[in-house]
Amino acid sequence: MEVTLTCQSKGTKYNLVQSVDVVQPDRQLADRLKLTRNEKIVVAAFAASESRGDQPKASCGLCLFTMPDVKDAFERNAQMCFSANRPNRGLGFIAGANLACPKVTYLN
């Protein structure tokens, strides 16, 4: 499964991840994000793309994602895949990502 991460600020959509890391927020940031003491966040630096391609513009943005939000996004994608609301499990612009959703097999 894949999920799309995007970052938006003041009307500009930053859609190309340039760098990403998973970090432990300090107590103040964790409190602001309503996270428990041990939950981590994803910090990603983004660039805006030139038109619809993968060439970055000079502008950039920095966004934070909580791990519970990332987990929820993956779970929603998996649920859509298995409930037949999505024909494939990938993102069309990633090479080799348009694999069919697997058939559900039940074990008795």
For each residue, the residues with C-beta under 8 A, 3 or more apart:
1: 74 77 78 81 89
2: 77 89 90 91 94 97
3: 70 73 74 77
4: 91
5: 17 42 44 46 63 65
6: 13 14 15 46
7: 13 14 15 44 46 61 62 63
8: 11 12 13 14 61
9: 12 14 61
10:
11: 8
12: 8 9 48 59 61
13: 6 7 8 48
14: 6 7 8 9 46 47 48 59 60 61 63
15: 6 7 46 48 49
16: 46 47 48 49 54 56
17: 5 20 44 45 46
18: 44 45 46 47 56 60
19: 44 45
20: 17 42 43 44 45
21: 42 43 44
22: 40 41 42 43 67
23: 40 41 43
24: 38 40 41
25: 29 30 33 35 40 41
26: 29 30
27: 30 31 37
28: 31 32
29: 25 26 32 33 41
30: 25 26 27 33 35 36 37 39
31: 27 28 34 35
32: 28 29
33: 25 29 30 41 64 66
34: 31
35: 25 30 31 39 41 66 68
36: 30 39
37: 27 30
38: 24
39: 30 35 36 66 67 68
40: 22 23 24 25 67
41: 22 23 24 25 29 33 35 64 65 66 67
42: 5 20 21 22 64 65 66 67 70
43: 20 21 22 23 62 63 64
44: 5 7 17 18 19 20 21 62 63 64 65
45: 17 18 19 20 60 61 62
46: 5 6 7 14 15 16 17 18 60 61 62 63
47: 14 16 18 56 57 59 60 61
48: 12 13 14 15 16 56 57 59 60 61
49: 15 16 52 53 54 55 56 57
50: 53 55 56 57
51:
52: 49
53: 49 50
54: 16 49
55: 49 50
56: 16 18 47 48 49 50 60
57: 47 48 49 50
58:
59: 12 14 47 48
60: 14 18 45 46 47 48 56
61: 7 8 9 12 14 45 46 47 48
62: 7 43 44 45 46
63: 5 7 14 43 44 46
64: 33 41 42 43 44
65: 5 41 42 44 69 70
66: 33 35 39 41 42 69 70
67: 22 39 40 41 42 70 71
68: 35 39 71 72
69: 65 66 72 73
70: 3 42 65 66 67 73 74
71: 67 68 74 75
72: 68 69 75 76
73: 3 69 70 76 77
74: 1 3 70 71 77 78
75: 71 72 78 79
76: 72 73 79 80
77: 1 2 3 73 74 80 81 86 89
78: 1 74 75 81 82
79: 75 76 82 83
80: 76 77 83 85 86
81: 1 77 78 85 86 88 89 101 102
82: 78 79 101 104
83: 79 80
84: 101
85: 80 81
86: 77 80 81 89 101
87: 100 101
88: 81 97 98 99 100 101
89: 1 2 77 81 86 97 99 100 101 102
90: 2 94 96 97 98 99
91: 2 4 94 97
92: 97 98
93: 97
94: 2 90 91 97
95:
96: 90 99
97: 2 88 89 90 91 92 93 94
98: 88 90 92
99: 88 89 90 96
100: 87 88 89
101: 81 82 84 86 87 88 89
102: 81 89
103:
104: 82
105:
106:
107:
108:
